């Protein structure tokens, strides 16, 4: 990963754990309307993206609470690729269908966004 430019708002409640939960709590404790962060590396010195680290947390929080633009190099010696989520929805991949597609999709969406609707 070469760069990450993320915008995070706080409209959704947190459903996180590990470092991401701590990072999200500390951001919310600062009481911002939104949180913008930009991290840059170079092709020679790319960013390190650990599983429960800073960059992965920023990307995950941006997915549910904002948007992210990243420049990545998928393989060594390949070209740079820009990924921008501002105009694209999250792609949901279901690991398995239980009963039927409608109930599986409903249950997955409910599990992901269960506390986003205060009318429930």
Secondary structure as UniProt FT lines:
FT   STRAND          3..9
FT   HELIX           18..29
FT   TURN            30..31
FT   STRAND          34..40
FT   TURN            51..52
FT   HELIX           54..65
FT   STRAND          66..72
FT   TURN            76..77
FT   STRAND          81..84
FT   TURN            86..87
FT   HELIX           101..113
FT   TURN            114..115
FT   TURN            118..119
//
